[in-house]
Amino acid sequence: MPEQDDCAAPSVANSVLGKTRLILEAFRLDDDSLTLTELAQRTQISKASVHRLSRELLEWGMLERSGLEYRLGMRAFELGSRVPRLRVLRDAVRPFMETLHHRTHETVHLAVLDGHEVLYLEKVAGGPTSARPSRIAGRLPLHSTATGKVLLAFGQPKLFNDLLARGPLERVTPATIVLPGMLAEQLRRARADGYASEREEMTAGYCSVAAPIFGPTGLLLAAVSLTASAARSDLPQLATLVKSLSDNVSATGVVN
């Protein structure tokens, strides 16, 4: 007989695999650890079910125990690092990112499209001025990031319509572009210029410029960006540097 607490859970929790997925995905980017109660609250699964499944996840190494709290285990990191397409892309582009970072001393990101969000694969940064909300394996909106705008501008046209169909665009900061017409014009300009930019649309005080990375067949693979202080940055100059990096990566054919 099903436990009463699970009745309110999402339909994905109707199976053991679904409940396991919810437990693992309950950990957010800033979470070091979560209690059993917090896991039950976030997943809407009964504490008894969470406790039982957590024991199996501990044995598997997907979770680790720290006192009364749980955290993601080394097995989760190991499996994630094995994804071949993303690993090859990251390894191929990182040397170019490091060169750009050493030249500018600014933060360089590599990102791909995942669903309707930007997923960050790699980040090269250093120093206190490069502190940013982005993190490797972190996600950010498409419409408010330079990388996201590149993925929208150079990706499948259907993506833009799908994004708008999901509802009003979130105003992350006062500067975020949320009007569909204005965003569409930004994307048109990005296709014409070969790069996209944002100024304080994601984080106050910062701006970013991003350019696309294409495979040998012309397929959009990723976006690479340079992020710097909005007060002391020249966007056209940053754009020249980022476009040079993306052109070099695409021309070498090191990614496919």
Phi, psi and omega per residue, in radians:
M1 nan 2.265 -3.080
P2 -1.163 2.573 3.134
E3 -1.287 2.451 -3.047
Q4 -1.032 -0.643 -3.073
D5 -1.069 -0.504 -3.045
D6 -1.389 -0.176 -3.084
C7 -1.128 -0.523 -3.112
A8 -1.530 -0.059 -3.085
A9 -1.252 2.723 3.076
P10 -1.030 2.798 -3.076
S11 -1.058 -0.459 3.136
V12 -1.087 -0.377 -3.096
A13 -1.497 0.198 -3.141
N14 -1.383 -0.123 3.107
S15 -2.210 2.851 3.107
V16 -1.097 -0.745 3.129
L17 -1.096 -0.693 3.120
G18 -1.113 -0.726 3.108
K19 -1.153 -0.685 3.107
T20 -1.084 -0.741 3.107
R21 -1.041 -0.793 -3.128
L22 -1.087 -0.682 3.132
I23 -1.112 -0.828 -3.113
L24 -1.169 -0.662 -3.116
E25 -1.404 -0.088 3.098
A26 -1.217 -0.397 -3.138
F27 -1.361 2.067 3.112
R28 -1.586 2.986 -3.010
L29 -1.027 -0.600 -3.072
D30 -1.632 0.044 -3.110
D31 -1.480 2.113 2.993
D32 -1.431 -0.716 3.136
S33 -2.759 2.814 3.136
L34 -2.379 2.558 3.074
T35 -1.418 2.920 3.088
L36 -1.043 -0.701 3.123
T37 -1.109 -0.751 3.132
E38 -1.128 -0.686 3.095
L39 -1.114 -0.724 3.123
A40 -1.134 -0.706 3.137
Q41 -1.156 -0.756 -3.089
R42 -1.256 -0.577 -3.098
T43 -1.605 -0.290 -3.045
Q44 1.073 0.549 3.065
I45 -1.925 2.560 -3.114
S46 -1.051 2.625 -3.136
K47 -1.066 -0.583 -3.138
A48 -1.126 -0.752 3.131
S49 -1.185 -0.734 3.132
V50 -1.083 -0.746 -3.129
H51 -1.105 -0.750 -3.118
R52 -1.143 -0.811 -3.120
L53 -1.221 -0.587 3.126
S54 -1.111 -0.618 3.100
R55 -1.060 -0.725 3.120
E56 -1.201 -0.662 3.124
L57 -1.188 -0.558 3.056
L58 -1.138 -0.760 3.132
E59 -1.124 -0.605 -3.131
W60 -1.318 -0.422 -3.094
G61 1.634 0.059 3.101
M62 -1.298 -0.436 3.050
L63 -2.185 2.737 3.027
E64 -2.238 2.711 -3.120
R65 -1.869 2.334 3.057
S66 -2.281 1.638 -3.037
G67 1.155 -2.115 3.120
L68 -1.678 0.116 -3.070
E69 -1.982 2.778 3.130
Y70 -2.015 2.631 3.045
R71 -2.507 2.801 3.121
L72 -1.104 2.455 -3.061
G73 -1.680 3.044 -3.116
M74 -1.113 -0.502 3.138
R75 -1.100 -0.634 3.117
A76 -1.126 -0.737 3.104
F77 -1.132 -0.739 -3.104
E78 -1.079 -0.792 -3.123
L79 -1.165 -0.730 3.130
G80 -1.077 -0.633 -3.118
S81 -1.250 -0.233 -3.105
R82 -1.519 -0.156 -3.114
V83 -1.033 1.916 -2.947
P84 -1.140 -0.783 -3.069
R85 -1.057 -0.774 -3.105
L86 -1.316 -0.620 3.134
R87 -1.141 -0.764 3.135
V88 -1.116 -0.753 3.133
L89 -1.085 -0.830 -3.125
R90 -1.076 -0.807 -3.110
D91 -1.138 -0.593 -3.112
A92 -1.281 -0.640 -3.032
V93 -1.556 -0.450 -3.044
R94 -0.965 -0.740 3.121
P95 -1.014 -0.649 3.091
F96 -1.169 -0.671 3.121
M97 -1.128 -0.721 3.139
E98 -1.121 -0.693 3.107
T99 -1.077 -0.773 3.136
L100 -1.150 -0.690 3.128
H101 -1.119 -0.772 -3.130
H102 -1.126 -0.526 -3.141
R103 -1.331 -0.643 -3.023
T104 -1.877 -0.393 -3.032
H105 1.090 0.447 3.100
E106 -1.939 2.982 -3.100
T107 -1.421 2.300 3.124
V108 -2.045 2.302 -3.123
H109 -2.074 2.609 2.941
L110 -2.125 2.220 -3.041
A111 -2.420 2.684 3.082
V112 -2.270 2.908 3.076
L113 -1.472 2.322 3.013
D114 -2.406 1.830 -3.061
G115 1.207 -2.087 3.108
H116 -2.038 0.538 -3.135
E117 -2.381 2.867 3.008
V118 -1.572 2.260 3.074
L119 -1.949 2.142 -3.080
Y120 -1.566 2.101 -3.114
L121 -1.580 -0.597 -3.055
E122 -2.625 2.664 -3.133
K123 -2.593 2.225 3.068
V124 -2.041 2.026 -3.061
A125 -2.618 2.960 3.105
G126 -3.020 2.501 3.111
G127 1.588 2.751 -3.093
P128 -1.141 -0.484 -3.097
T129 -1.313 -0.167 -3.117
S130 -1.680 0.170 3.115
A131 -1.100 2.207 -3.098
R132 -2.474 2.802 3.120
P133 -1.309 -0.249 -3.132
S134 -1.307 2.574 3.092
R135 -2.520 2.692 3.057
I136 -1.036 2.329 -3.065
A137 1.309 0.089 3.082
G138 -1.510 2.853 -3.126
R139 -2.177 2.513 3.073
L140 -2.433 2.852 -3.107
P141 -1.162 2.681 3.089
L142 -1.255 -0.749 -2.938
H143 -1.339 -0.322 -3.047
S144 -1.896 0.071 -3.139
T145 -2.081 2.618 3.109
A146 -1.160 -0.690 3.101
T147 -1.095 -0.722 3.133
G148 -1.115 -0.690 3.129
K149 -1.152 -0.618 3.061
V150 -1.119 -0.774 -3.141
L151 -1.120 -0.595 3.075
L152 -1.266 -0.754 -3.038
A153 -1.218 -0.700 -3.020
F154 -1.842 -0.027 3.121
G155 -1.561 -2.825 3.141
Q156 -1.160 2.331 3.136
P157 -0.979 -0.524 -3.117
K158 -1.079 -0.477 -3.075
L159 -1.068 -0.736 -3.133
F160 -1.098 -0.790 3.131
N161 -1.136 -0.678 3.110
D162 -1.117 -0.683 3.137
L163 -1.085 -0.794 -3.137
L164 -1.174 -0.569 -3.119
A165 -1.195 -0.303 -3.122
R166 -1.349 -0.170 3.122
G167 2.192 -3.128 -3.128
P168 -0.995 2.495 3.106
L169 -1.258 2.448 -3.100
E170 -1.304 2.336 3.054
R171 -1.554 1.662 -3.074
V172 -1.212 -0.731 3.060
T173 -2.349 2.945 3.105
P174 -1.014 -0.389 -3.094
A175 -1.588 -0.107 -3.090
T176 -1.099 2.319 3.066
I177 -1.377 2.056 -3.116
V178 -2.097 -0.157 3.111
L179 -1.422 2.168 -3.089
P180 -0.936 -0.703 -3.124
G181 -1.123 -0.730 3.131
M182 -1.179 -0.690 3.119
L183 -1.155 -0.720 3.121
A184 -1.059 -0.669 3.111
E185 -1.177 -0.685 3.070
Q186 -1.062 -0.716 -3.129
L187 -1.198 -0.669 3.086
R188 -1.076 -0.757 -3.140
R189 -1.167 -0.626 3.115
A190 -1.099 -0.726 3.130
R191 -1.138 -0.633 -3.139
A192 -1.268 -0.658 -3.064
D193 -1.547 -0.390 -3.098
G194 1.533 0.162 3.107
Y195 -2.764 2.844 3.081
A196 -2.197 2.740 -3.129
S197 -2.508 2.830 2.999
E198 -2.572 2.509 3.107
R199 -2.172 1.849 3.115
E200 1.069 0.406 3.093
E201 -1.423 -0.436 3.140
M202 -1.828 -0.719 -3.119
T203 -2.502 2.260 3.116
A204 -1.045 2.331 3.098
G205 1.629 -0.089 -3.108
Y206 -2.215 2.670 3.029
C207 -2.346 2.784 -3.131
S208 -2.461 2.623 3.017
V209 -2.260 2.375 -3.106
A210 -2.360 2.670 3.109
A211 -2.375 2.729 -3.105
P212 -1.437 2.681 2.984
I213 -2.046 2.149 -3.104
F214 -1.900 2.635 3.034
G215 -1.452 3.107 -3.105
P216 -1.014 -0.493 -3.112
T217 -1.596 0.048 -3.128
G218 1.577 0.082 3.134
L219 -1.341 2.350 3.094
L220 -1.201 2.164 -3.123
L221 -1.818 -0.690 -3.008
A222 -2.876 -3.127 3.042
A223 -2.313 2.466 3.098
V224 -2.093 2.439 -3.048
S225 -2.388 2.788 3.052
L226 -2.142 2.204 -3.087
T227 -2.060 2.341 -3.073
A228 -2.609 3.046 3.093
S229 -1.124 2.282 -3.135
A230 -1.156 -0.515 -3.070
A231 -1.255 -0.502 -3.031
R232 -2.098 0.340 -3.061
S233 -1.944 2.534 3.055
D234 -1.876 1.830 -3.044
L235 -1.009 -0.790 3.102
P236 -1.022 -0.659 3.129
Q237 -1.182 -0.751 3.079
L238 -1.078 -0.686 -3.120
A239 -1.087 -0.703 3.121
T240 -1.053 -0.748 -3.130
L241 -1.169 -0.765 -3.105
V242 -1.218 -0.709 3.106
K243 -1.101 -0.643 3.104
S244 -1.099 -0.742 3.109
L245 -1.085 -0.852 -3.094
S246 -1.126 -0.660 3.107
D247 -1.125 -0.717 -3.123
N248 -1.148 -0.758 3.135
V249 -1.111 -0.842 -3.110
S250 -1.102 -0.664 -3.079
A251 -1.245 -0.561 -3.103
T252 -1.281 -0.364 -3.126
G253 1.197 0.415 -3.110
V254 -1.338 -0.240 3.093
V255 -2.112 2.596 3.120
N256 -2.617 nan nan
